[in-house]
Amino acid sequence: MADVRPDQVQRSLQDLRIELGILTARVAVASGLRPPDLDILDIAVHDGPISPTRLARRTGVHPATMTGVLARLERDGWVARRRNPIDGRSAVIEPVPHRTERIGQLYADANLRMGDILARRTPGDLAVIDAFLSEVIHAARAAADGLDPHPGSASAVDQHADVLD
């Protein structure tokens, strides 16, 4: 196998991000969702019951915007709001399984194709791929956490007031 430079891998990761973004947008449209709403729903499915506040922090979506997104997802039957079993005072968001199964159906072809690719890899290859992707995920999350999710908002301006003086 030919040597691969780090910039080639970074370009492949960028290509992957673009293609997954296109796939996600098409799945969202096919399911009647907006792409950002599908992202939020995906996190709720992945992270399990999650509070609206934690979901807003995790995604960087402004809490007021998150309230509207969750109301829309709840109204359309994608999520349910339940009392938090830990403290009983707050709510958690849970995906509605029979609705989210539709999303899985829309991703089925992509998952089958990826499964075929992974089936051709050795267990050692899979371990390297998994470790690499885990590191990339953590790096992307750290980079996202370092960006202001609400630039130009009062809180962002207040946080950087010393730079403005």
N, C-alpha and C positions, 0 to 999 in steps of 0.2 A: 504494500500500500504506500502511496506517495506521501511525502511529508506535507502536513497541513499547517499553515501559519495561523497564529491567534486571530489575525484580522479576518481570515477566511471563516473561522468559526463564529466570530462576532457578526459577520455578514449573514451567515446561515441562521443565526438566532434572530436577526432582524427580519429575514425572510419568513421565518417561522411565525414571528409575532404578526406580521402582515397577513399571512395566510390564515392563521387562527382567528384574527380579527375579522376577516372576510367571512369565514365559516360561521363565526358567532353571529355576525350581523344577519346572515341569511337564515340561520336557525331562529333568531329572534323574530324576524319578519314572518317566517313560516308558522311560528307559534303565536303570533299576534302580540308579541312583546316589543318594546323598544330595546335596542342593544344594551344601554346602561342598566335597564331593569333586569335583563337576563343576567348580567354580571352580578347584580345584587342577589338575585334568586340563586345563582350558582354558589355564591358564598354562603348563603343560608343553608343550602343543601350540604355543602362541604363541611361547614363548621358546626352544623347541628343547631339546635335551638340557640338563638343569639338575640341579645337585647338590641333594640333600635339604636341606642347610643353606641354600643360596641360596633355595630354594623356601620354606622356613620363614620366612626373613627377608623375602622379597618379599611373602608373604601375612600375616605377623604371627601365624601359627599357631605355638603352642609346639612346639619340636622333638620332644618326647615324643609329642604329639598327631600331628604330621606323620608320625612313624614308623608309627603305627597306621594313618593314612589311606593312606600309600603301601603298606603291607603289604596292606591291603584291595584297593587298586586293582591291585596286582601279582597277588594271588591270583585276582582276577576277570578278569584278562587285559587290563586297560586300559593298563597301563604295564609296561615291562621295566626292570630295573636292569642297567646295563652298567658295565664298568670305564671310568673316566674316561680318554679317549684322550690327554689332555694330561699327567697325572702318573701314571696307572696305579695309584695307591694308593687313590683314592676312587672312589665310584660316581656315575653320573649316571642320571637318570630320563628315559626316552624313552617317548612314547606309542606304543601299538601301532596302526598305521594301519588295519588292517581292523576294529578295534574302534571307533576314533574316527570312522570313516566313518558309523557309526550315529548319532552325535551330529549330524553334518552333515545327515543325512537328516531328523532331527527339527526342525532349524532351517530346513529348505528353504523352507517356506511363508513364514516371517518374512523370510528372505533375498530371496525372490522379490518380496514386497510392498515391501521396502525398495529393492530394485533398480528397481522400477517408479517409486517416488518419486524416486530419484536420476536416472533416465533423463529426467525432465521438467525437470531443472535444467540451466542453461547451464554451460559449463566455468568461467566466472567465479564463478558461484554455488557450484559444487563446490569451487573453491579457497578461497572464504571459509568454507564449511562445514567443510572439512578443517582449515584453520588454526584456526578457533574450537574445534573438537573437540580438536585437539592441545593447545591451551592449557588447556582444561577438564580433560583427562586429566592433564596435568602438575600442575595446581593440586590436583586430587583426590589424586594420588600424594603430593605434598608435604604436604598436610593429613593424610593417613594416616600418613606417616612421622613426623609431629609428635606423633602419639598413641601412648601406651604400649599395645602390643598385649597385654600381660599385667598389667593393673592388679591390685594386691593380691598379686602374687607377691613372693617374697623379693627378687628383683633390682629390682623396681619400688620396693619399700619402701626398699631400700638406696640407690637412685638419688636418692630424695627425702628422705633422712634429715635433711638440713639444714632442710627445711621443717617436719619433725615436731618438732624440738628447740625 
